[in-house]
Amino acid sequence: MASSTYKIIELVGTSDLSWEDAARVAVETAGKTLDDLRVAEVTRLDLTVENGKINTFRARLNVSFKVSV
């Protein structure tokens, strides 16, 4: 089995709809510029509140991708 190296970065995705949508937005956006995404781990969910109502859902993720040498 060949050895591999992966880099892990933290992303925050936002959505007006849901935490799931916020996570999807983060991964899809990162996928436009990062090659070979492997794993996305949701590490935190939060939201912003404005005038007593939910304004924005936010999902924080650790995303790994393979480092090419």
C-alpha distances in whole Angstrom, upper triangle without the diagonal:
4,7,9,13,16,19,22,25,28,30,34,35,38,40,44,42,40,37,35,36,36,32,31,33,31,28,30,31,28,26,29,28,24,21,18,20,18,20,23,25,29,30,34,36,40,43,46,49,52,56,54,52,48,48,44,41,38,34,32,29,25,23,20,18,15,17,16,17
4,7,10,13,17,20,23,26,28,32,33,37,39,42,41,39,36,34,35,34,31,30,32,30,26,28,29,26,24,27,25,22,19,16,18,16,19,22,24,28,29,33,35,39,42,44,48,51,54,53,51,47,46,43,40,37,33,31,27,24,22,18,16,13,13,13,13
4,7,10,14,17,20,24,26,29,31,35,37,41,40,38,34,33,34,33,29,29,30,28,25,27,28,24,23,26,24,20,18,15,17,15,17,21,22,26,27,30,33,36,39,42,46,49,52,51,49,45,44,41,38,35,31,29,25,21,19,16,14,11,11,11,12
4,7,10,13,17,20,22,26,27,31,33,37,37,34,31,29,30,29,26,26,27,24,21,23,24,20,19,22,20,16,14,12,13,12,14,17,19,23,24,27,30,33,36,39,42,45,49,48,46,42,41,37,34,31,28,25,22,18,16,12,10,7,8,9,10
4,7,10,13,17,19,23,25,29,31,35,35,33,29,28,29,27,24,24,25,22,20,22,22,18,18,20,18,15,13,12,12,11,13,16,18,21,22,25,28,31,33,36,40,42,46,45,43,40,38,35,32,29,25,23,19,16,14,10,9,6,6,8,9
4,7,10,13,16,19,21,25,28,31,31,29,26,24,25,24,20,21,22,18,16,18,19,15,15,18,16,12,11,10,9,9,10,12,14,17,18,21,24,27,30,32,36,39,42,41,39,36,35,31,28,25,22,19,15,12,10,6,5,4,5,9,11
4,7,10,13,17,19,23,26,29,30,27,24,23,24,22,19,20,20,16,15,17,17,13,14,16,14,11,11,11,10,10,11,12,13,16,16,19,22,25,27,29,33,36,40,39,37,33,32,28,26,23,20,17,13,10,8,5,6,6,6,10,12
4,7,10,13,16,20,23,26,27,24,21,20,21,19,16,17,18,14,13,16,16,12,14,16,15,11,13,12,10,10,9,9,10,13,13,16,19,21,24,26,30,32,36,35,34,30,29,25,23,19,16,13,10,6,5,4,7,9,10,14,16
4,7,10,13,17,20,24,24,22,19,19,19,16,14,16,15,12,11,14,13,10,13,15,13,11,13,13,11,12,11,10,11,12,12,14,17,19,21,23,27,29,33,33,31,27,26,22,20,16,14,11,8,6,5,7,9,12,12,16,18
4,7,10,14,17,21,21,19,16,16,17,14,12,14,14,10,11,14,13,10,13,16,15,13,16,16,13,14,12,9,9,10,9,11,13,15,17,19,23,26,29,29,27,24,22,19,17,13,10,7,6,5,6,9,12,15,16,19,22
4,7,10,13,17,18,16,13,14,14,10,9,11,10,6,8,11,10,8,12,14,13,12,15,16,13,14,12,10,10,10,10,11,12,13,15,17,21,23,27,26,24,21,19,16,14,10,8,6,5,6,7,11,13,16,18,21,24
4,7,10,14,15,13,11,12,12,8,8,10,9,6,9,12,11,10,14,15,16,15,18,19,16,17,15,11,11,10,10,9,10,10,11,13,17,19,23,23,21,17,16,12,10,7,6,4,6,9,10,14,16,20,21,24,27
4,7,11,12,11,9,10,8,5,6,8,6,4,8,10,9,10,13,14,15,16,18,19,16,17,15,12,12,10,12,11,10,11,11,13,16,18,22,22,19,16,14,10,8,6,5,7,8,11,12,15,17,21,23,26,29
4,7,9,9,8,10,8,4,7,9,7,8,11,12,11,13,16,17,18,19,22,23,19,21,19,15,15,13,14,12,10,10,9,10,13,15,19,19,16,12,10,6,6,5,7,9,11,15,16,19,21,25,26,29,32
4,5,6,7,9,6,5,9,9,8,10,13,13,13,15,17,18,20,21,24,24,21,23,21,17,17,15,16,14,12,11,9,11,13,15,18,18,14,11,9,6,5,7,9,12,14,18,18,22,23,27,29,32,35
4,6,9,11,8,8,12,12,11,13,16,16,16,19,21,21,24,25,27,28,25,26,24,21,21,18,19,17,14,12,10,10,11,12,15,15,12,9,7,5,6,9,12,15,17,21,22,25,27,31,33,35,39
4,7,8,6,8,11,11,11,14,16,16,17,19,21,22,24,25,27,27,24,25,23,20,20,17,19,17,13,13,11,12,14,15,17,17,13,10,9,8,7,10,12,16,17,21,22,25,27,31,33,36,39
4,5,5,6,9,10,11,13,15,15,17,19,20,22,24,24,26,26,23,23,20,17,17,14,16,14,10,10,9,12,14,16,18,17,14,10,10,8,6,8,9,13,15,18,19,23,25,29,31,34,37
4,5,5,6,9,10,11,13,14,15,17,18,20,22,22,24,24,20,20,17,14,13,10,12,10,7,8,9,12,14,17,20,18,15,12,12,9,5,6,6,10,11,15,16,20,22,26,28,31,35
4,5,5,6,9,10,11,12,14,16,17,19,21,21,22,21,18,18,15,12,12,10,13,12,10,12,12,15,18,20,23,22,19,15,15,12,9,9,8,11,11,15,15,18,21,24,27,30,33
4,5,5,6,9,10,10,12,14,15,17,19,20,21,21,18,19,17,14,14,12,15,14,12,13,13,15,17,20,23,22,18,15,14,11,8,9,9,12,13,16,16,19,21,24,27,29,33
4,5,5,6,9,10,11,12,14,16,18,18,20,21,17,18,16,13,13,10,13,11,9,10,10,13,16,18,21,21,18,14,13,9,6,6,6,9,10,13,14,17,19,23,25,28,32
4,5,5,6,9,10,11,12,15,16,16,18,18,14,15,12,9,9,8,11,10,9,12,13,15,19,21,25,24,21,17,16,12,9,8,5,7,7,11,11,14,16,20,22,25,29
4,5,5,6,8,10,10,13,15,15,16,16,13,14,13,10,12,11,14,14,13,15,16,18,21,23,27,26,23,19,18,14,12,11,9,11,10,13,12,15,16,20,22,25,28
4,6,5,6,8,10,11,13,14,16,17,14,16,15,12,14,13,15,15,14,15,15,17,20,22,25,25,22,18,16,13,11,10,9,11,11,14,13,16,17,20,22,25,28
4,6,5,6,9,10,12,12,14,15,12,14,12,10,11,11,13,13,13,14,15,17,20,23,26,26,23,19,18,14,12,10,8,9,8,10,9,13,14,18,19,22,25
4,5,5,6,9,11,10,12,12,9,10,10,7,10,11,14,15,15,17,18,20,24,26,30,29,26,23,21,17,15,13,11,11,9,10,8,10,11,15,17,20,23
4,5,5,7,10,10,11,12,10,12,13,11,14,14,17,18,18,20,20,22,25,27,30,30,27,23,22,18,16,15,13,14,12,14,11,13,13,16,19,20,24
4,5,5,8,9,12,13,11,14,14,13,15,15,18,18,18,19,20,21,24,26,30,30,27,23,21,17,16,14,13,14,13,14,12,14,14,17,18,20,24
4,5,6,6,9,11,8,12,12,11,14,14,17,18,18,20,21,22,26,28,32,32,29,25,23,20,18,16,14,13,11,11,9,10,10,13,15,17,20
4,5,5,7,8,7,10,12,11,15,16,19,20,21,23,24,25,29,31,34,34,31,28,26,22,20,18,16,16,13,13,10,11,10,12,14,16,19
4,6,8,11,10,14,15,15,18,19,22,23,23,25,25,26,30,31,35,35,32,29,26,23,22,20,18,18,16,16,13,14,13,15,16,17,20
4,7,10,10,14,16,15,19,20,22,23,24,26,26,27,31,33,36,37,34,30,28,25,23,21,19,18,16,16,13,13,11,13,13,14,17
4,7,7,10,12,13,16,18,20,22,23,25,26,28,32,34,37,37,35,31,29,25,24,21,19,17,15,14,10,10,7,9,10,11,15
4,6,9,12,14,17,20,22,24,25,28,29,31,35,37,40,40,38,34,32,28,26,24,21,20,17,15,12,10,7,8,9,9,13
4,6,10,12,15,18,21,23,25,28,29,32,35,38,41,41,38,34,33,29,27,24,21,20,16,15,11,9,5,6,8,9,13
4,6,8,12,15,17,20,21,24,26,28,32,34,38,37,34,31,29,26,23,20,17,16,13,11,7,6,4,7,10,12,16
4,7,10,14,16,19,21,24,26,29,32,35,39,38,35,31,30,27,24,21,18,16,13,11,7,6,5,7,11,13,17
4,6,10,12,16,17,21,23,26,30,33,36,35,32,29,28,24,21,18,15,13,10,8,6,5,7,10,13,16,20
4,7,9,12,14,17,19,22,26,29,32,31,29,25,24,21,17,15,11,10,6,6,4,7,9,13,16,19,22
4,6,9,11,15,18,21,24,28,31,29,27,24,24,20,17,14,10,8,5,5,6,9,12,15,18,21,25
4,6,8,11,14,18,21,24,27,26,24,20,20,17,13,10,7,6,4,7,9,12,15,19,21,25,28
4,7,10,14,17,20,24,27,25,24,20,20,17,14,11,8,6,5,7,10,13,17,20,22,26,29
4,7,10,13,16,20,23,21,20,17,17,14,11,8,6,5,7,10,13,16,20,23,25,29,32
4,7,11,13,17,20,18,17,13,14,11,8,6,5,6,9,12,15,19,22,25,28,31,34
4,7,10,14,17,15,13,10,11,9,6,5,7,8,12,15,18,22,25,28,30,34,37
4,7,10,13,12,10,7,7,5,4,5,8,11,14,18,20,24,27,31,32,36,39
4,7,10,10,9,6,5,5,7,8,11,13,17,21,23,27,29,33,34,38,41
4,7,6,5,5,5,7,9,11,15,17,21,24,26,30,33,37,38,41,44
4,5,5,6,6,9,12,14,18,20,24,27,29,33,35,39,41,44,47
4,6,8,9,12,15,18,21,24,27,31,33,37,39,43,44,47,50
4,7,9,12,14,17,20,23,26,30,32,36,38,42,44,47,50
4,6,9,11,15,18,21,24,28,30,34,36,40,42,45,48
4,6,8,11,14,17,20,24,26,30,32,36,38,41,44
4,7,10,14,17,20,23,25,29,31,35,37,39,43
4,6,10,13,16,20,21,25,27,31,33,36,39
4,7,10,13,17,19,22,25,29,31,34,37
4,7,10,14,15,19,22,25,27,30,34
4,6,10,12,16,19,22,24,28,31
4,7,10,13,16,20,22,25,28
4,6,10,13,17,19,22,25
4,7,10,14,15,19,22
4,7,10,13,16,19
4,7,9,13,16
4,6,9,13
4,6,10
4,7
4
